[in-house]
Amino acid sequence: MKWRCEWCGKPQEENDPPCDNCGHGTFEKAVKPMGPERTDEESTPGGSVWVCQDCGRQHQRNSPPCRRCGGADFEREAVADTDPLDEIGTGWRDVVEPKYVVGYAVVALLVGVLVLGFLGVVSLPGAGGQTADGPPPAIPDAPGAGDSVDGLDIAAVEDAYTATYNERRVGGGAGELTRNGSVDRAAAYYNKATVDARYGDGDPPSREAFDRFPLACERPTVVGYQVAYDRTGTALSSFADESALGSALADRYVERGAPYRSATAGTIGVDIHVAPDGRVFVTHVLC
């Protein structure tokens, strides 16, 4: 090209201002013919600059005269393609050294424990395992059956109870709840202390002890009731499976017409215990 913009130095096909790059209105003749404009990245792997041979000023384009001294002799010089980590002596492989991997694993473990503590799956010392008033009370070893009865697994009965209760809540316009380990333990304390006080020699549940469970709400709702299958002539062994018994126990509560209470944290805890005479004690706690 024989012409270039006076302001930005862009090569031009002819002397026909303004410049389509910067809008300047004056072109000048190039000192020497210029080829098609190429980016530095296309010409040199690491990039390059044009250096004035009179004063050393670097320019992005071969567009004399030099803006510092007015010199017209430019030469291209390559820019080294270097890794920024070379200057500090650290390579990319350093981040996977054993000491770093161990650090990452420890952080991941701590985060996992905190999440489980928040969900109530594990107790965190000084955080989720106790309140300001002390550790939670022990869950009584109440008379009767708390693990299985007549071939039915009580833990599975509790799961079925929760599922049916949630179905009834949703059908009644209330929100679905999630089982929570801390709330489960609070329900177990209340339910089994009730059975122990009636059939054993234990104390009934106390509000002070119940409040020491680390729950995620200030005012949990405790619902406790009994189903006297011993009086109806219906044996627990007559239920086909755990799902049938759990659904029947939940429907007994619903049939009473009690309102579905709110749960600020959206969680529920359930405990079912069969007394020595076959009476079924049910407690669910909403939080």
C-alpha positions as CSV (number, residue, x, y, z in Angstrom):
1,M,0.0,0.0,0.0
2,K,1.2,3.5,-0.8
3,W,-1.0,5.4,1.6
4,R,-1.6,5.2,5.3
5,C,-3.6,7.1,7.9
6,E,-1.6,9.9,9.5
7,W,-3.2,9.3,12.9
8,C,-3.3,5.5,13.4
9,G,-1.0,4.3,10.5
10,K,-3.5,1.9,9.0
11,P,-2.6,1.1,5.3
12,Q,-5.0,2.4,2.7
13,E,-5.7,1.4,-0.9
14,E,-5.8,5.0,-2.0
15,N,-5.8,8.6,-0.7
16,D,-9.5,8.6,0.1
17,P,-10.1,9.9,3.7
18,P,-11.6,9.5,6.3
19,C,-9.8,6.5,7.8
20,D,-12.2,3.6,8.3
21,N,-10.3,2.6,11.5
22,C,-10.1,5.9,13.4
23,G,-12.0,8.4,11.3
24,H,-9.0,10.7,10.8
25,G,-9.3,13.0,7.7
26,T,-5.7,13.0,6.4
27,F,-3.7,10.3,4.7
28,E,0.1,10.4,3.9
29,K,2.3,8.5,1.6
30,A,4.0,5.5,3.1
31,V,7.8,5.6,3.4
32,K,7.9,2.2,1.7
33,P,5.2,0.0,0.2
34,M,3.3,-2.0,2.9
35,G,1.8,-5.4,2.5
36,P,-1.7,-6.4,3.8
37,E,-2.1,-5.8,7.5
38,R,-1.5,-8.9,9.6
39,T,-1.9,-9.4,13.3
40,D,1.2,-10.0,15.3
41,E,-0.2,-13.2,16.5
42,E,-0.5,-14.5,12.9
43,S,3.1,-13.6,12.1
44,T,5.0,-14.7,15.2
45,P,3.9,-17.4,17.7
46,G,4.7,-15.3,20.8
47,G,3.7,-12.0,19.2
48,S,5.9,-9.2,18.0
49,V,6.4,-5.5,18.1
50,W,8.0,-2.9,15.8
51,V,10.9,-1.1,17.4
52,C,12.2,2.3,16.4
53,Q,15.9,1.9,15.6
54,D,16.6,5.6,16.6
55,C,15.1,5.7,20.1
56,G,13.9,2.2,20.9
57,R,10.2,3.0,21.3
58,Q,8.0,0.0,20.7
59,H,5.0,0.2,18.2
60,Q,2.2,-2.3,17.5
61,R,2.4,-1.6,13.8
62,N,5.1,-0.8,11.2
63,S,3.8,2.8,10.8
64,P,6.7,5.3,10.8
65,P,7.4,8.0,11.7
66,C,8.1,7.2,15.4
67,R,5.7,9.1,17.7
68,R,8.6,9.8,20.1
69,C,11.4,10.9,17.9
70,G,10.1,11.0,14.3
71,G,12.4,8.3,13.1
72,A,11.4,6.3,10.1
73,D,13.5,3.1,10.6
74,F,11.4,0.4,12.3
75,E,12.4,-3.3,12.7
76,R,10.2,-6.2,13.9
77,E,11.3,-7.9,17.1
78,A,9.7,-11.1,18.4
79,V,8.1,-11.2,21.9
80,A,9.0,-14.3,23.9
81,D,6.2,-16.8,24.4
82,T,6.6,-17.5,28.1
83,D,4.6,-19.3,30.8
84,P,3.7,-16.8,33.6
85,L,4.5,-19.4,36.2
86,D,8.1,-19.7,35.0
87,E,9.1,-16.5,36.9
88,I,8.0,-17.8,40.2
89,G,9.4,-21.3,39.7
90,T,6.1,-23.2,40.0
91,G,4.8,-25.6,37.4
92,W,1.3,-26.7,36.7
93,R,2.0,-30.1,38.1
94,D,2.8,-28.6,41.5
95,V,-0.9,-28.3,42.2
96,V,-1.4,-32.0,42.1
97,E,1.5,-32.8,44.5
98,P,0.5,-35.2,47.4
99,K,0.5,-32.3,49.9
100,Y,-2.0,-30.4,47.9
101,V,-4.2,-33.4,47.2
102,V,-4.3,-34.2,51.0
103,G,-5.3,-30.6,51.7
104,Y,-8.1,-30.8,49.2
105,A,-9.4,-34.0,50.7
106,V,-9.4,-32.5,54.2
107,V,-11.3,-29.5,53.1
108,A,-13.9,-31.7,51.3
109,L,-14.2,-33.9,54.4
110,L,-14.9,-30.9,56.6
111,V,-17.4,-29.5,54.3
112,G,-19.2,-32.9,54.2
113,V,-19.3,-33.1,58.0
114,L,-20.7,-29.6,58.2
115,V,-23.4,-30.4,55.7
116,L,-24.3,-33.7,57.6
117,G,-24.4,-31.8,60.8
118,F,-26.7,-29.1,59.4
119,L,-29.0,-31.9,58.1
120,G,-29.0,-33.6,61.5
121,V,-27.4,-36.8,60.3
122,V,-24.4,-36.4,62.6
123,S,-23.8,-34.4,65.8
124,L,-21.1,-31.7,65.7
125,P,-19.4,-31.1,69.1
126,G,-20.1,-27.6,70.3
127,A,-22.3,-26.8,67.3
128,G,-25.0,-29.3,66.4
129,G,-24.6,-31.9,69.2
130,Q,-25.9,-29.8,72.1
131,T,-27.6,-26.5,72.9
132,A,-26.5,-23.7,75.3
133,D,-28.3,-25.6,78.1
134,G,-26.3,-28.8,77.7
135,P,-26.3,-32.0,75.8
136,P,-29.5,-33.7,74.7
137,P,-31.0,-36.2,77.1
138,A,-30.5,-39.9,76.6
139,I,-33.3,-41.8,74.8
140,P,-34.9,-44.2,77.3
141,D,-34.9,-47.9,76.8
142,A,-38.6,-48.3,77.1
143,P,-40.4,-51.6,77.7
144,G,-42.0,-53.2,74.6
145,A,-40.7,-53.2,71.0
146,G,-38.9,-50.4,69.3
147,D,-37.1,-52.3,66.6
148,S,-39.5,-55.0,65.3
149,V,-42.8,-56.6,66.2
150,D,-44.6,-59.6,64.8
151,G,-42.1,-59.7,61.9
152,L,-42.5,-56.1,61.0
153,D,-39.5,-53.7,61.0
154,I,-40.5,-50.6,62.9
155,A,-38.0,-48.4,61.1
156,A,-39.8,-49.3,57.8
157,V,-43.2,-48.6,59.5
158,E,-41.9,-45.1,60.4
159,D,-40.9,-44.5,56.7
160,A,-44.4,-45.6,55.5
161,Y,-46.0,-43.4,58.2
162,T,-44.0,-40.4,57.0
163,A,-44.9,-41.1,53.3
164,T,-48.6,-41.4,54.0
165,Y,-48.6,-38.4,56.3
166,N,-47.0,-36.3,53.6
167,E,-49.5,-37.5,51.1
168,R,-52.4,-36.4,53.3
169,R,-50.7,-33.1,54.1
170,V,-50.2,-32.3,50.4
171,G,-53.8,-33.3,49.7
172,G,-54.9,-31.0,52.5
173,G,-53.0,-28.0,51.1
174,A,-50.1,-28.2,53.5
175,G,-46.4,-28.6,52.5
176,E,-44.4,-31.8,52.3
177,L,-41.9,-32.4,55.0
178,T,-38.5,-34.1,55.1
179,R,-37.2,-36.6,57.7
180,N,-34.4,-35.1,59.8
181,G,-32.1,-37.0,62.2
182,S,-32.1,-34.5,65.0
183,V,-35.9,-34.2,64.9
184,D,-36.2,-38.0,64.8
185,R,-34.1,-38.2,68.0
186,A,-36.3,-35.6,69.7
187,A,-39.4,-37.6,68.7
188,A,-37.8,-40.8,70.0
189,Y,-37.1,-39.2,73.4
190,Y,-40.6,-37.9,73.8
191,N,-42.3,-41.1,72.7
192,K,-40.1,-43.6,74.6
193,A,-40.1,-41.5,77.8
194,T,-43.9,-41.6,77.6
195,V,-43.9,-45.4,77.3
196,D,-41.3,-45.8,80.0
197,A,-43.2,-43.6,82.5
198,R,-46.4,-45.7,81.9
199,Y,-45.0,-49.2,81.7
200,G,-41.7,-48.9,83.4
201,D,-40.1,-46.8,86.2
202,G,-38.9,-43.9,84.1
203,D,-39.8,-40.2,84.2
204,P,-42.2,-38.7,81.6
205,P,-40.7,-36.4,79.0
206,S,-39.8,-32.9,80.2
207,R,-39.9,-29.7,78.2
208,E,-36.5,-28.7,79.6
209,A,-34.9,-31.9,78.4
210,F,-36.7,-31.8,75.0
211,D,-35.5,-28.2,74.4
212,R,-31.8,-29.4,74.5
213,F,-32.2,-31.2,71.2
214,P,-30.5,-29.0,68.5
215,L,-33.5,-28.3,66.3
216,A,-33.6,-25.8,63.5
217,C,-36.7,-24.0,64.8
218,E,-37.7,-22.2,68.0
219,R,-41.1,-23.7,68.4
220,P,-41.3,-27.3,67.4
221,T,-44.8,-29.0,67.4
222,V,-45.1,-32.3,69.2
223,V,-47.9,-34.6,68.4
224,G,-48.2,-37.8,70.5
225,Y,-51.1,-40.3,70.4
226,Q,-51.8,-44.0,70.9
227,V,-53.6,-46.6,68.9
228,A,-55.1,-49.4,71.1
229,Y,-55.2,-52.4,68.7
230,D,-55.4,-54.5,71.9
231,R,-59.0,-53.2,72.3
232,T,-60.1,-53.5,68.7
233,G,-59.2,-57.1,68.3
234,T,-56.9,-56.3,65.4
235,A,-53.5,-58.0,65.9
236,L,-50.4,-56.3,64.5
237,S,-49.6,-59.5,62.7
238,S,-52.7,-59.1,60.6
239,F,-51.1,-56.2,58.7
240,A,-49.7,-57.5,55.4
241,D,-46.5,-55.4,55.7
242,E,-44.8,-52.4,57.1
243,S,-46.4,-50.1,54.6
244,A,-49.9,-51.2,55.6
245,L,-49.3,-50.6,59.3
246,G,-47.6,-47.2,58.7
247,S,-50.4,-46.0,56.5
248,A,-53.0,-47.1,59.0
249,L,-51.3,-45.3,61.9
250,A,-51.0,-42.1,59.9
251,D,-54.7,-42.3,58.8
252,R,-55.7,-42.7,62.5
253,Y,-54.2,-39.3,63.2
254,V,-55.8,-37.8,60.1
255,E,-59.2,-39.2,61.0
256,R,-59.2,-37.2,64.2
257,G,-59.6,-34.1,62.2
258,A,-56.5,-32.3,63.7
259,P,-55.2,-29.5,61.6
260,Y,-51.9,-29.9,59.7
261,R,-49.5,-27.8,61.7
262,S,-46.9,-25.6,60.0
263,A,-43.2,-26.5,60.1
264,T,-40.8,-23.5,59.7
265,A,-37.8,-25.6,58.7
266,G,-39.9,-28.1,56.7
267,T,-38.7,-31.1,58.7
268,I,-40.4,-34.0,60.6
269,G,-39.2,-36.6,63.1
270,V,-41.1,-39.8,63.7
271,D,-41.0,-42.5,66.4
272,I,-43.2,-45.5,66.8
273,H,-43.0,-47.8,69.8
274,V,-45.2,-50.9,70.6
275,A,-45.9,-51.2,74.4
276,P,-45.9,-54.6,76.1
277,D,-49.7,-54.9,75.8
278,G,-49.7,-54.2,72.0
279,R,-50.7,-50.6,72.2
280,V,-48.9,-48.5,69.6
281,F,-47.4,-45.2,70.7
282,V,-46.8,-42.7,67.9
283,T,-45.0,-39.4,68.1
284,H,-44.2,-37.0,65.3
285,V,-42.4,-33.7,65.8
286,L,-42.7,-30.9,63.2
287,C,-39.9,-28.3,63.0
